[in-house]
Amino acid sequence: LLAGLALLSNAGGFATDAAGQMPGVMSAGFMTPDAPMSMAFPGPAPGEVVYAGARGASCDTGSCGPGGMCSDPYSCGPGGCGLGGGNGPLRGMLGGACGTGACGMGGCGPGTGCLFNGCNPGLLGFLAPYSEGGRATPRWFDVYAGTLVLQREASLNGFFTTVQDPITGQFARDTLISRNTANGDEMRTSDLNLNKLRAGLETIVALQTGPGTSLEARYFGLNDWSDSRSLEADRSQPPTLFSAFSEFGTNPVNGFDDTDRSYTHTITYDSTIHNGEVNFRRAYAPAVDCFQGSFLAGLRYIDLNEKFRFATVGTNNNTFAFNQLRFSNFDVIARNRMFGVQIGGDLWLNVMPGLKMGVETKGGILGNQHEIEHVLVANSIASGFESLNGDEATLLTEFSATMLYRLSYSWTLRGSYNLLYLDNVALAPSNFNVRDYSNGVGGGAFTAARAPTIDVDGEIFYQGFSVGGEYTW
């Protein structure tokens, strides 16, 4: 008892009855016992005086329990916030300044941000993120999973034609692949449009290796783009579709049996991408504690696969196969296997506790082992197959802008805008080759006279968005 009285005396005051002396000084926020020798009574004993906390005997609207106590959820103080408090009936929507909760227009959360001080705008208080943490809070998560939606844009250089420059020896390139000589309708490889949003998967796993360092593994892919175009001729008339193989029916005159004098010409284009990378990340703390950042370096692998097909259908008057259906399917398969090193970094701004914005950029040079396959299946001739491969350096650049909204200690909602650029890749339509097709007639295979060539001057630009969740153990 004596020790307790000594502590109360050192704190600056104690409770007395109405006739007793008043304490000289009381610490801010100090509450006296409810009754002598007891802390269990819900209110002061009759005739006693109790001093309120630092915020006074009432809080904003005055909707407090007796003497400013916090024994019910609608009172003020550390436990409740009346009408305006973070734990009150309106969840801090009407304002108030109570305890340590995130309270309305006047109360602040436990942390502070850089653009906002932790106070939530009145009627939006219930939308506030999980507010643990503030300035200089390290950026960290264990697992991320979400969807990555990308739009693909590529530069097609045109395919190799049969027209050769007599001076330079270079073969001309064009996008015109089919023409209807009856009405002048044309079809080009550039008519194919893969500039569409396609959804894929993105996952990241992070392993902390030491103070401020981590090892990250990331995958994204399963995005698949495809498109097709067709040109039709009047089936009530003789077929009038001619292709670039015969320079549209001029070389040889009246074209080839399978690729020309057709009723239907169709082109299709498919493209997929898969990405895998492992990065070592090192965090750093800028002089301004509103920001956190990191540097990274790692290895990256990208698999870009494409397929282009030119298909024709004619009549049942094949010259070499006893009037069977004239048709041909010419496939170009392009594979790009890119592997190399990359470096990058990120920078994050703590907008307010539980809300962060950041940017990340990466760049690298990847070795591209590319392979081109030409496969021909037709009615008049045996199947033809041609395979070419080579090595090229591919330039990679990636950028993302991200916002994080913390839902709880473990879960964070994440949304990003993403950009990815690849330079020097082999695109399937640009490697379509119509030269010396006549060498395959009756021979069953392509010959060296085709002057096979690989085009790796293609560029691809991906942009889109990602939405997912981060989890922290």
C-alpha positions as CSV (number, residue, x, y, z in Angstrom):
1,L,0.0,0.0,0.0
2,L,2.8,2.4,0.9
3,A,4.6,1.6,-2.3
4,G,1.5,2.3,-4.3
5,L,0.9,5.6,-2.6
6,A,4.5,6.5,-3.3
7,L,4.1,5.8,-7.0
8,L,0.9,7.9,-7.1
9,S,2.6,10.7,-5.3
10,N,5.5,10.6,-7.8
11,A,3.1,10.7,-10.7
12,G,1.9,14.1,-9.6
13,G,-1.3,13.6,-7.7
14,F,-3.9,11.2,-6.4
15,A,-7.7,11.1,-5.9
16,T,-9.3,12.5,-2.7
17,D,-12.8,12.9,-1.5
18,A,-14.6,16.1,-1.9
19,A,-13.3,17.5,1.3
20,G,-9.7,16.5,0.6
21,Q,-6.9,18.5,-0.9
22,M,-6.5,18.7,-4.6
23,P,-3.3,17.3,-6.2
24,G,-0.9,19.9,-7.4
25,V,0.2,18.5,-10.8
26,M,-1.1,15.5,-12.8
27,S,0.6,14.0,-15.9
28,A,-1.3,14.3,-19.1
29,G,-3.5,11.3,-19.7
30,F,-3.3,10.0,-16.1
31,M,-6.4,8.3,-14.7
32,T,-6.9,7.6,-11.0
33,P,-8.3,4.4,-9.5
34,D,-12.0,4.0,-9.7
35,A,-12.3,3.5,-5.9
36,P,-10.0,3.0,-3.0
37,M,-8.0,-0.2,-3.2
38,S,-9.8,-1.3,-6.4
39,M,-9.5,-1.0,-10.2
40,A,-12.6,-3.0,-10.9
41,F,-15.5,-0.6,-10.4
42,P,-17.0,0.9,-13.5
43,G,-17.0,4.4,-12.2
44,P,-15.9,6.6,-9.3
45,A,-17.1,6.0,-5.8
46,P,-19.7,8.4,-4.6
47,G,-18.3,11.7,-3.4
48,E,-14.9,11.2,-5.1
49,V,-13.2,13.4,-7.7
50,V,-11.6,11.9,-10.8
51,Y,-9.4,13.8,-13.2
52,A,-10.0,13.2,-16.9
53,G,-7.4,12.4,-19.5
54,A,-5.4,14.8,-21.6
55,R,-8.3,15.3,-24.0
56,G,-10.7,16.6,-21.3
57,A,-13.9,15.3,-19.9
58,S,-15.5,15.0,-23.3
59,C,-14.3,14.3,-26.9
60,D,-15.6,16.5,-29.8
61,T,-19.3,15.9,-29.4
62,G,-19.2,15.1,-25.7
63,S,-20.5,11.6,-26.2
64,C,-18.4,10.1,-23.4
65,G,-19.0,7.9,-20.5
66,P,-19.1,9.2,-17.0
67,G,-16.0,11.2,-16.2
68,G,-14.4,10.5,-19.6
69,M,-14.0,6.8,-18.9
70,C,-13.7,4.2,-21.7
71,S,-15.6,1.4,-20.3
72,D,-18.0,1.2,-23.3
73,P,-17.3,1.3,-27.0
74,Y,-19.0,4.7,-27.4
75,S,-16.8,6.6,-25.0
76,C,-13.6,8.5,-25.4
77,G,-10.1,7.6,-24.6
78,P,-7.7,4.8,-25.5
79,G,-10.5,2.3,-25.8
80,G,-13.3,4.0,-27.7
81,C,-14.1,7.2,-29.6
82,G,-17.8,8.1,-29.2
83,L,-19.5,9.3,-32.3
84,G,-16.3,10.5,-33.9
85,G,-13.8,7.9,-32.8
86,G,-12.1,5.0,-34.7
87,N,-13.9,2.5,-32.5
88,G,-17.2,4.3,-32.1
89,P,-20.5,3.5,-33.8
90,L,-19.7,5.4,-37.0
91,R,-16.1,4.2,-37.3
92,G,-14.6,7.6,-37.3
93,M,-16.7,8.9,-40.1
94,L,-17.9,12.1,-38.3
95,G,-14.5,13.2,-37.0
96,G,-13.0,13.3,-33.6
97,A,-9.7,13.0,-31.9
98,C,-9.4,9.9,-29.7
99,G,-6.9,7.5,-28.4
100,T,-4.4,5.9,-30.8
101,G,-6.9,4.8,-33.5
102,A,-7.4,6.4,-36.9
103,C,-10.2,8.7,-36.0
104,G,-12.2,10.8,-38.4
105,M,-11.0,14.3,-39.3
106,G,-9.2,15.0,-36.1
107,G,-7.7,11.8,-35.0
108,C,-4.5,10.3,-36.4
109,G,-3.3,6.7,-36.8
110,P,-0.2,5.3,-35.1
111,G,2.1,6.2,-38.0
112,T,2.8,9.1,-40.2
113,G,3.2,9.4,-43.9
114,C,4.9,11.8,-46.2
115,L,1.9,13.2,-48.2
116,F,-0.6,12.7,-45.4
117,N,0.0,12.6,-41.6
118,G,-2.0,9.5,-40.9
119,C,-5.3,11.3,-40.4
120,N,-8.1,10.0,-42.5
121,P,-10.6,12.3,-44.2
122,G,-13.9,12.2,-42.3
123,L,-16.3,10.3,-44.4
124,L,-13.6,8.2,-46.1
125,G,-12.1,6.9,-42.8
126,F,-13.6,3.4,-43.3
127,L,-11.6,3.1,-46.6
128,A,-8.3,3.7,-44.9
129,P,-5.6,1.0,-45.4
130,Y,-4.1,-1.0,-42.6
131,S,-2.0,1.7,-41.0
132,E,0.8,-0.1,-39.2
133,G,4.1,1.4,-40.4
134,G,5.1,4.8,-41.7
135,R,8.2,6.6,-42.8
136,A,11.2,4.5,-43.4
137,T,9.2,1.3,-43.3
138,P,11.1,-1.3,-45.3
139,R,9.4,-2.7,-48.4
140,W,9.0,-6.4,-48.1
141,F,6.7,-9.4,-49.0
142,D,7.1,-13.1,-49.3
143,V,4.8,-14.2,-52.2
144,Y,3.0,-12.3,-54.9
145,A,0.5,-13.8,-57.4
146,G,-1.7,-12.0,-59.9
147,T,-2.8,-11.6,-63.5
148,L,-0.7,-9.7,-66.0
149,V,-2.7,-8.3,-69.0
150,L,-0.5,-7.2,-71.9
151,Q,-1.0,-5.7,-75.3
152,R,1.5,-6.6,-78.0
153,E,2.8,-4.3,-80.7
154,A,5.4,-5.4,-83.2
155,S,7.2,-4.0,-86.2
156,L,6.9,-6.3,-89.2
157,N,9.6,-5.8,-91.9
158,G,7.8,-7.6,-94.7
159,F,8.8,-11.0,-96.0
160,F,11.4,-12.0,-98.6
161,T,10.0,-11.8,-102.2
162,T,11.3,-13.3,-105.4
163,V,12.3,-9.8,-106.8
164,Q,16.0,-9.3,-106.8
165,D,18.0,-6.1,-107.3
166,P,20.3,-6.8,-110.3
167,I,23.0,-4.4,-108.8
168,T,23.0,-5.1,-105.1
169,G,21.7,-8.7,-105.3
170,Q,19.3,-8.0,-102.4
171,F,15.9,-9.4,-102.5
172,A,13.0,-7.0,-102.1
173,R,10.7,-7.2,-99.1
174,D,7.0,-6.7,-99.1
175,T,3.8,-7.3,-97.1
176,L,1.5,-8.1,-100.1
177,I,0.9,-11.8,-100.1
178,S,-2.3,-12.4,-102.0
179,R,-4.3,-10.6,-104.8
180,N,-7.6,-11.2,-106.5
181,T,-6.9,-10.5,-110.2
182,A,-10.7,-10.2,-110.9
183,N,-11.5,-7.3,-108.6
184,G,-8.1,-6.1,-107.3
185,D,-8.7,-7.1,-103.7
186,E,-5.4,-7.6,-101.8
187,M,-4.3,-9.2,-98.5
188,R,-1.1,-8.3,-96.6
189,T,0.7,-9.7,-93.7
190,S,0.5,-6.3,-92.1
191,D,-3.3,-6.8,-92.0
192,L,-2.8,-9.2,-89.1
193,N,-3.4,-7.4,-85.8
194,L,-2.1,-8.8,-82.5
195,N,-2.4,-5.5,-80.7
196,K,-4.9,-6.8,-78.2
197,L,-5.0,-7.3,-74.5
198,R,-4.3,-10.9,-73.4
199,A,-4.2,-12.1,-69.8
200,G,-1.5,-14.2,-68.3
201,L,0.0,-15.2,-65.0
202,E,2.6,-13.4,-62.8
203,T,4.2,-14.8,-59.7
204,I,7.1,-13.7,-57.5
205,V,8.7,-15.5,-54.5
206,A,11.1,-13.6,-52.3
207,L,13.6,-15.1,-49.8
208,Q,15.3,-12.8,-47.3
209,T,19.0,-13.6,-47.2
210,G,20.2,-11.0,-44.8
211,P,19.6,-7.4,-43.5
212,G,18.3,-5.5,-46.4
213,T,19.0,-8.2,-48.9
214,S,16.8,-10.8,-50.6
215,L,16.7,-13.3,-53.5
216,E,13.7,-13.1,-55.8
217,A,12.3,-15.5,-58.4
218,R,9.8,-14.2,-60.9
219,Y,7.7,-15.8,-63.7
220,F,5.2,-14.3,-66.0
221,G,3.6,-15.8,-69.2
222,L,0.8,-17.8,-70.7
223,N,-0.2,-14.7,-72.7
224,D,-1.3,-15.8,-76.2
225,W,-2.1,-13.6,-79.1
226,S,-3.6,-14.8,-82.4
227,D,-5.3,-13.4,-85.5
228,S,-6.3,-14.5,-89.0
229,R,-7.3,-13.0,-92.3
230,S,-8.9,-14.5,-95.5
231,L,-9.4,-13.5,-99.1
232,E,-12.2,-15.1,-101.1
233,A,-12.9,-15.4,-104.8
234,D,-16.2,-15.9,-106.5
235,R,-16.8,-19.7,-106.6
236,S,-19.2,-19.4,-109.5
237,Q,-16.3,-18.3,-111.6
238,P,-12.8,-19.7,-112.3
239,P,-10.5,-19.2,-109.3
240,T,-8.7,-15.8,-109.5
241,L,-6.5,-15.7,-106.3
242,F,-2.8,-15.5,-107.0
243,S,0.1,-15.3,-104.5
244,A,3.5,-13.8,-104.0
245,F,5.0,-17.2,-104.8
246,S,4.3,-16.6,-108.5
247,E,4.6,-12.8,-108.4
248,F,0.7,-12.9,-108.6
249,G,0.5,-15.1,-111.6
250,T,3.3,-13.7,-113.7
251,N,6.3,-16.0,-112.9
252,P,5.4,-18.5,-114.0
253,V,2.5,-17.3,-116.1
254,N,-0.8,-18.4,-114.5
255,G,1.0,-19.3,-111.3
256,F,1.5,-22.7,-109.5
257,D,-1.1,-25.3,-109.1
258,D,-1.3,-25.3,-105.3
259,T,-0.5,-21.7,-104.2
260,D,-2.3,-19.9,-107.1
261,R,-5.5,-20.1,-109.1
262,S,-7.3,-20.5,-105.7
263,Y,-10.7,-19.7,-104.2
264,T,-9.4,-19.0,-100.7
265,H,-6.2,-17.6,-99.3
266,T,-5.8,-17.5,-95.5
267,I,-3.1,-16.1,-93.2
268,T,-2.8,-16.8,-89.5
269,Y,-0.4,-15.5,-86.8
270,D,0.2,-16.8,-83.3
271,S,2.6,-15.5,-80.6
272,T,3.3,-16.5,-77.0
273,I,5.8,-15.3,-74.4
274,H,7.2,-16.8,-71.2
275,N,9.6,-15.0,-68.8
276,G,11.7,-16.3,-65.9
277,E,14.2,-14.4,-63.8
278,V,16.2,-14.6,-60.6
279,N,17.4,-11.4,-59.0
280,F,19.5,-10.5,-56.0
281,R,18.1,-7.3,-54.4
282,R,19.8,-4.9,-52.0
283,A,17.7,-2.3,-50.2
284,Y,19.0,1.2,-49.4
285,A,17.6,4.1,-47.4
286,P,17.7,7.6,-49.0
287,A,18.4,10.7,-47.0
288,V,14.7,11.6,-47.1
289,D,12.9,8.9,-45.0
290,C,9.7,9.2,-47.1
291,F,11.4,7.1,-49.7
292,Q,12.8,3.6,-49.7
293,G,14.6,1.9,-52.6
294,S,16.7,-1.0,-53.8
295,F,19.1,-2.1,-56.5
296,L,19.0,-5.5,-58.2
297,A,21.1,-7.7,-60.5
298,G,20.2,-11.1,-61.9
299,L,19.7,-13.6,-64.6
300,R,16.7,-13.6,-67.1
301,Y,15.3,-16.0,-69.6
302,I,12.6,-15.1,-72.2
303,D,11.0,-17.6,-74.5
304,L,9.2,-16.0,-77.5
305,N,7.5,-18.4,-79.9
306,E,5.6,-17.5,-83.0
307,K,3.9,-19.2,-85.9
308,F,2.8,-17.8,-89.3
309,R,0.7,-19.8,-91.8
310,F,-0.2,-19.2,-95.4
311,A,-3.0,-21.6,-96.6
312,T,-4.6,-21.9,-100.0
313,V,-7.6,-23.9,-101.3
314,G,-8.4,-24.2,-105.0
315,T,-10.4,-26.5,-107.3
316,N,-10.4,-30.3,-108.0
317,N,-8.3,-29.9,-111.2
318,N,-4.8,-30.6,-109.9
319,T,-2.4,-31.1,-112.8
320,F,-0.2,-33.6,-111.1
321,A,-2.6,-35.6,-108.9
322,F,-5.5,-36.7,-111.1
323,N,-7.8,-33.7,-110.5
324,Q,-7.6,-33.9,-106.7
325,L,-8.2,-30.8,-104.6
326,R,-5.5,-28.2,-105.0
327,F,-4.3,-26.9,-101.6
328,S,-1.1,-25.9,-99.7
329,N,-0.1,-25.0,-96.1
330,F,3.1,-23.1,-95.7
331,D,4.2,-22.7,-92.0
332,V,6.9,-20.4,-90.6
333,I,7.9,-21.2,-87.0
334,A,10.1,-18.7,-85.1
335,R,11.6,-19.5,-81.8
336,N,13.6,-17.0,-79.7
337,R,15.4,-18.3,-76.6
338,M,16.9,-15.3,-74.9
339,F,19.1,-15.6,-71.8
340,G,21.4,-13.0,-70.1
341,V,22.0,-10.6,-67.3
342,Q,20.0,-7.6,-66.2
343,I,20.3,-4.8,-63.6
344,G,17.7,-2.4,-62.2
345,G,16.3,-0.8,-59.2
346,D,13.1,0.6,-57.6
347,L,12.1,3.6,-55.5
348,W,9.0,3.8,-53.2
349,L,7.2,6.7,-51.7
350,N,5.2,6.2,-48.4
351,V,2.1,8.3,-49.2
352,M,0.5,7.5,-45.9
353,P,0.6,4.5,-43.6
354,G,-0.5,1.5,-45.6
355,L,-0.3,3.2,-49.0
356,K,2.8,3.3,-51.1
357,M,3.6,4.2,-54.7
358,G,6.7,3.2,-56.6
359,V,8.5,2.7,-59.9
360,E,10.9,0.0,-61.0
361,T,13.1,-0.3,-64.1
362,K,15.2,-3.0,-65.5
363,G,17.6,-3.3,-68.4
364,G,19.7,-6.1,-69.9
365,I,21.4,-7.6,-72.9
366,L,20.3,-11.2,-73.7
367,G,21.9,-13.7,-76.0
368,N,19.2,-14.8,-78.4
369,Q,19.4,-18.3,-79.9
370,H,16.8,-18.1,-82.6
371,E,15.6,-20.8,-84.9
372,I,13.4,-20.6,-88.0
373,E,11.6,-23.5,-89.5
374,H,9.7,-23.6,-92.8
375,V,7.3,-26.5,-93.4
376,L,5.4,-27.0,-96.6
377,V,2.5,-29.4,-97.1
378,A,0.8,-29.3,-100.5
379,N,-1.2,-31.5,-102.9
380,S,1.2,-31.5,-105.9
381,I,4.5,-32.0,-104.2
382,A,6.0,-33.9,-101.3
383,S,6.4,-32.1,-98.0
384,G,9.2,-29.7,-97.6
385,F,11.1,-28.8,-94.5
386,E,13.8,-26.2,-93.8
387,S,15.5,-25.3,-90.5
388,L,17.8,-22.3,-89.9
389,N,19.3,-21.0,-86.6
390,G,21.7,-18.3,-85.4
391,D,22.7,-16.1,-82.4
392,E,22.0,-12.5,-81.9
393,A,22.2,-10.0,-79.0
394,T,18.7,-8.8,-77.9
395,L,18.2,-5.6,-75.9
396,L,15.6,-5.6,-73.1
397,T,14.0,-2.7,-71.2
398,E,11.3,-3.0,-68.6
399,F,9.4,-0.4,-66.6
400,S,6.6,-0.6,-64.1
401,A,4.6,1.9,-61.9
402,T,3.0,0.3,-58.9
403,M,0.6,1.2,-56.1
404,L,0.3,-0.9,-52.9
405,Y,-2.7,-0.8,-50.6
406,R,-2.3,-2.7,-47.4
407,L,-5.3,-4.7,-46.3
408,S,-3.9,-6.3,-43.1
409,Y,-0.6,-7.3,-41.6
410,S,-0.2,-10.2,-44.1
411,W,-2.1,-9.1,-47.2
412,T,-1.5,-6.2,-49.6
413,L,-3.4,-5.3,-52.8
414,R,-1.1,-4.5,-55.7
415,G,-1.7,-2.9,-59.0
416,S,0.8,-2.0,-61.7
417,Y,1.2,-0.5,-65.2
418,N,3.9,-2.4,-67.1
419,L,6.0,-1.8,-70.2
420,L,8.4,-4.3,-71.8
421,Y,10.5,-3.7,-74.9
422,L,12.5,-6.3,-76.9
423,D,14.8,-5.4,-79.8
424,N,16.4,-7.8,-82.3
425,V,14.1,-10.7,-82.3
426,A,12.9,-13.1,-85.1
427,L,9.2,-12.6,-86.0
428,A,7.4,-15.3,-87.9
429,P,5.8,-13.1,-90.7
430,S,9.1,-11.4,-91.4
431,N,10.8,-14.7,-92.1
432,F,8.2,-15.9,-94.6
433,N,10.2,-16.8,-97.7
434,V,8.7,-17.3,-101.2
435,R,11.9,-17.5,-103.2
436,D,12.5,-20.3,-105.6
437,Y,9.4,-22.2,-104.7
438,S,9.6,-23.9,-108.1
439,N,12.7,-25.8,-107.0
440,G,10.5,-27.7,-104.7
441,V,8.0,-28.8,-107.3
442,G,8.3,-32.6,-107.7
443,G,11.5,-32.5,-105.6
444,G,10.0,-32.9,-102.2
445,A,12.3,-30.5,-100.4
446,F,13.7,-27.0,-100.6
447,T,17.1,-26.5,-102.2
448,A,20.0,-24.1,-101.7
449,A,18.7,-22.0,-104.5
450,R,16.2,-20.5,-102.1
451,A,19.0,-18.5,-100.5
452,P,17.7,-19.1,-97.0
453,T,17.9,-16.0,-94.7
454,I,16.9,-15.2,-91.1
455,D,15.5,-11.8,-90.2
456,V,16.2,-10.8,-86.6
457,D,15.5,-7.1,-86.9
458,G,12.1,-7.3,-85.3
459,E,11.0,-5.2,-82.3
460,I,8.2,-6.0,-79.9
461,F,6.6,-3.6,-77.4
462,Y,4.4,-5.0,-74.6
463,Q,2.3,-2.7,-72.4
464,G,-0.6,-3.4,-70.0
465,F,-1.5,-3.8,-66.3
466,S,-1.3,-6.3,-63.5
467,V,-3.5,-6.8,-60.5
468,G,-2.8,-9.2,-57.6
469,G,-2.0,-9.7,-54.0
470,E,1.2,-9.9,-51.8
471,Y,1.4,-12.1,-48.8
472,T,3.8,-11.7,-45.9
473,W,4.3,-14.4,-43.3
